[in-house]
Amino acid sequence: MRIIAIRPAPPGGNVVAFVDVEIDERLRLFNLRLHRNQGGEFRIFAHGTAGRHSVGFAPDLAVEITRAAVAAYRSQSPNVRNAA
């Protein structure tokens, strides 16, 4: 698994970045939302369709994606991070 791209989210709200992830050579997920809650913890979410979930992750995969996304987010320049 690898992070393909990460983009800062607009200011305000709990979403700090949008992440594109390659799970393996057969599966890529785009525009996952990296949330930071009020306690400072991060969590990854996929967009839904018509108000319903479109993707679900096993807990271990969610942790793996979140850790990789947070590492990518933190490696961005402070100006990019502070814009989120």
RODREN-932508 format. One record per residue (C-alpha): residue in one letter; x, z, y; residue number from 1. Coordinates in pm, whole numbers. Example, Ala and Ser with C-alpha at 12.3 -4.5 7.8 and 13.67 -1.06 7.14 Angstrom:
2
<r aa="A" c1="1230" c3="780" c2="-450" i="1"/>
<r aa="S" c1="1367" c3="714" c2="-106" i="2"/>
//
This chain:
84
<r aa="M" c1="0" c3="0" c2="0" i="1"/>
<r aa="R" c1="117" c3="-77" c2="352" i="2"/>
<r aa="I" c1="-8" c3="-78" c2="708" i="3"/>
<r aa="I" c1="-38" c3="-438" c2="831" i="4"/>
<r aa="A" c1="-129" c3="-355" c2="1191" i="5"/>
<r aa="I" c1="-244" c3="-68" c2="1409" i="6"/>
<r aa="R" c1="-413" c3="-92" c2="1747" i="7"/>
<r aa="P" c1="-502" c3="188" c2="1987" i="8"/>
<r aa="A" c1="-872" c3="258" c2="2035" i="9"/>
<r aa="P" c1="-1024" c3="268" c2="2382" i="10"/>
<r aa="P" c1="-996" c3="610" c2="2549" i="11"/>
<r aa="G" c1="-1264" c3="869" c2="2478" i="12"/>
<r aa="G" c1="-1421" c3="967" c2="2151" i="13"/>
<r aa="N" c1="-1259" c3="1068" c2="1825" i="14"/>
<r aa="V" c1="-1128" c3="725" c2="1720" i="15"/>
<r aa="V" c1="-761" c3="702" c2="1816" i="16"/>
<r aa="A" c1="-670" c3="372" c2="1647" i="17"/>
<r aa="F" c1="-788" c3="80" c2="1437" i="18"/>
<r aa="V" c1="-582" c3="8" c2="1127" i="19"/>
<r aa="D" c1="-540" c3="-292" c2="896" i="20"/>
<r aa="V" c1="-421" c3="-194" c2="546" i="21"/>
<r aa="E" c1="-300" c3="-392" c2="248" i="22"/>
<r aa="I" c1="-386" c3="-192" c2="-64" i="23"/>
<r aa="D" c1="-209" c3="-445" c2="-285" i="24"/>
<r aa="E" c1="-156" c3="-822" c2="-282" i="25"/>
<r aa="R" c1="-523" c3="-870" c2="-378" i="26"/>
<r aa="L" c1="-697" c3="-642" c2="-128" i="27"/>
<r aa="R" c1="-673" c3="-603" c2="249" i="28"/>
<r aa="L" c1="-899" c3="-387" c2="465" i="29"/>
<r aa="F" c1="-931" c3="-455" c2="838" i="30"/>
<r aa="N" c1="-1035" c3="-241" c2="1134" i="31"/>
<r aa="L" c1="-1044" c3="92" c2="956" i="32"/>
<r aa="R" c1="-1099" c3="368" c2="1211" i="33"/>
<r aa="L" c1="-846" c3="650" c2="1240" i="34"/>
<r aa="H" c1="-1035" c3="958" c2="1365" i="35"/>
<r aa="R" c1="-885" c3="1280" c2="1498" i="36"/>
<r aa="N" c1="-1125" c3="1575" c2="1493" i="37"/>
<r aa="Q" c1="-1130" c3="1861" c2="1742" i="38"/>
<r aa="G" c1="-901" c3="2060" c2="1514" i="39"/>
<r aa="G" c1="-639" c3="1784" c2="1533" i="40"/>
<r aa="E" c1="-684" c3="1665" c2="1173" i="41"/>
<r aa="F" c1="-695" c3="1293" c2="1099" i="42"/>
<r aa="R" c1="-931" c3="1103" c2="871" i="43"/>
<r aa="I" c1="-980" c3="733" c2="797" i="44"/>
<r aa="F" c1="-1319" c3="558" c2="794" i="45"/>
<r aa="A" c1="-1436" c3="206" c2="721" i="46"/>
<r aa="H" c1="-1698" c3="41" c2="939" i="47"/>
<r aa="G" c1="-2053" c3="39" c2="810" i="48"/>
<r aa="T" c1="-2311" c3="-236" c2="811" i="49"/>
<r aa="A" c1="-2665" c3="-186" c2="938" i="50"/>
<r aa="G" c1="-2603" c3="188" c2="965" i="51"/>
<r aa="R" c1="-2487" c3="219" c2="605" i="52"/>
<r aa="H" c1="-2147" c3="264" c2="443" i="53"/>
<r aa="S" c1="-1979" c3="-58" c2="333" i="54"/>
<r aa="V" c1="-1667" c3="94" c2="170" i="55"/>
<r aa="G" c1="-1592" c3="421" c2="-4" i="56"/>
<r aa="F" c1="-1251" c3="559" c2="-95" i="57"/>
<r aa="A" c1="-1152" c3="789" c2="-378" i="58"/>
<r aa="P" c1="-1017" c3="1111" c2="-221" i="59"/>
<r aa="D" c1="-657" c3="1044" c2="-322" i="60"/>
<r aa="L" c1="-668" c3="691" c2="-177" i="61"/>
<r aa="A" c1="-824" c3="820" c2="146" i="62"/>
<r aa="V" c1="-539" c3="1070" c2="181" i="63"/>
<r aa="E" c1="-278" c3="799" c2="112" i="64"/>
<r aa="I" c1="-428" c3="559" c2="368" i="65"/>
<r aa="T" c1="-468" c3="837" c2="626" i="66"/>
<r aa="R" c1="-107" c3="953" c2="587" i="67"/>
<r aa="A" c1="25" c3="598" c2="626" i="68"/>
<r aa="A" c1="-202" c3="533" c2="925" i="69"/>
<r aa="V" c1="-99" c3="858" c2="1097" i="70"/>
<r aa="A" c1="269" c3="776" c2="1043" i="71"/>
<r aa="A" c1="216" c3="432" c2="1197" i="72"/>
<r aa="Y" c1="15" c3="584" c2="1484" i="73"/>
<r aa="R" c1="284" c3="842" c2="1558" i="74"/>
<r aa="S" c1="559" c3="578" c2="1548" i="75"/>
<r aa="Q" c1="400" c3="391" c2="1839" i="76"/>
<r aa="S" c1="540" c3="447" c2="2185" i="77"/>
<r aa="P" c1="395" c3="749" c2="2369" i="78"/>
<r aa="N" c1="233" c3="518" c2="2625" i="79"/>
<r aa="V" c1="36" c3="343" c2="2351" i="80"/>
<r aa="R" c1="-64" c3="674" c2="2186" i="81"/>
<r aa="N" c1="-167" c3="832" c2="2516" i="82"/>
<r aa="A" c1="-391" c3="534" c2="2592" i="83"/>
<r aa="A" c1="-602" c3="630" c2="2290" i="84"/>
//
